[in-house]
Amino acid sequence: MPSTVTEIPAADPALIAAHYAARLSFETDCWDVHHALTTGVVDFVLLDVRGPKLFEATHVPGAINLPHGKMTERKIAEWPEDTLFVVYCAGPHCNGTDRAAFRLARLGRKVKVMIGGMTGWADEGFEIASGA
């Protein structure tokens, strides 16, 4: 009798690769963002999509505060059209990143979600900034 792990067979490796390639095209994580920021290979714009008060209290160093409700075509036009935006909010209990990603995509922009948000960033023990 198979275990509950093998009761449903694993997918074909090609399907697994396609699934995770697609998933990684939608999201990144705190470690990868931190690595890019600390090595100076920052080829994206990091947006904290929470409100200004939460941003002022804590945020990822180098992030720009742009709440998802303030993402307008005019505001986003400040960046070149090929800019990749990485968005984050409070953490896994918050859908602000989903709203921001949806809004940016509707504006024709490339976007990835930083999974974990501020909760994940703090869990990793990375430096946290404060202030406007």
Stockholm file with secondary structure:
# STOCKHOLM 1.0

chainA/1-132         MPSTVTEIPAADPALIAAHYAARLSFETDCWDVHHALTTGVVDFVLLDVRGPKLFEATHVPGAINLPHGKMTERKIAEWPEDTLFVVYCAGPHCNGTDRAAFRLARLGRKVKVMIGGMTGWADEGFEIASGA
#=GR chainA/1-132 SS CCCTTTSSCCCCHHHHHHHHHHHHHHEEEHHHHHHHHHHTCCCSEEEECSCHHHHHHCBCTTCEECCGGGCCHHHHTTSCTTCEEEEECSCTTCCHHHHHHHHHHHTTCEEEEEETHHHHHHHHTCCCBCCC
#=GC SS_cons         CCCTTTSSCCCCHHHHHHHHHHHHHHEEEHHHHHHHHHHTCCCSEEEECSCHHHHHHCBCTTCEECCGGGCCHHHHTTSCTTCEEEEECSCTTCCHHHHHHHHHHHTTCEEEEEETHHHHHHHHTCCCBCCC
//
